[in-house]
Amino acid sequence: MASPLTLLRQLFLSPPACRDSRRLEAAVRGKTVLVTGASYGIGEATARLLAGCGAEVLLLARSGGRLEAVAAEIRAAGGKASVYQLDLTDPIAIKGVDAQIEMNHPRIDVIIGNAGHSIRRPVLHSAEKDDLGRLLAVNFTGPAALLLSLLPRMVGQGSGVIVSVSSASALPPGIPRWAAYQGSKAGFDLWLGSLGNELRGRGVRVASVYLPLVRTRMIAPTRAYRFAPALTPLEAAQSVVYPLVKPLRRVAPWWLKGQQVAALLFPDMLDQALSGLEELERRLTQRRRK
């Protein structure tokens, strides 16, 4: 019998997912899937999962050496993988990589936009480090530029799926110390939703996957998350691929709609509670420094 903690974890941390490898294989075998942020964490787990089910995966990330290692392991297991080193904050590099991909892989069936970055810092301390500019480049303008380069081929072939790996925090309410991250993720989420509505009827489908906390390198610097319940990268990957086996536009934990409704109906109450938590953390930080 499962423990109470296990049951609570399954209840609150488990968005819809595809855990049936045969079902996933039927959907992706023989297809070409591009995965950004594929060197570590969710992107790496997603690429391995797809390659294991017969897809040819194109691995994109800044870490060229790490990408080569992941690709080598995929090939050693009998899968197909190609590496394209790319910094999404560099518009010129995006165009160059797009040209390479078009030459080597003229058809792309699926794009999984997983690359992203988060910073937790009070807004008043973030300006000198350009947190907003950095996160907009990684979480919004860079991924958008890559999609705009790849999209004409998808539209031309009349089929394709774009999956955005988003976060439950991309939706209201606004959480203190996460302004740059939430703003950049929310902006891209709305942009992609608008794009998806333009693409309806043209054979290209768009889906967003809103993940809860996932145990990756990205959350490691946040002390509060070290012992918090979190999905493993593989569990997250199984949710990321879910839109490939079921034509959904949105994959999210069951409670996310309730969060959105609460933010709409009780904004003052939620804002007051979050402001109280921020004030408590600020005071505790000041005490530790004394």
Helices and strands as residue ranges (DSSP letters): H 4-13, H 21-28, E 32-36, H 41-52, E 56-61, H 64-76, E 80-85, H 91-104, E 110-113, G 123-125, G 127-129, H 131-136, I 137-141, H 142-157, E 160-167, G 168-170, H 179-199, E 204-211, G 217-219, G 223-225, H 233-240, H 242-245, E 250-251, H 256-265, H 267-289
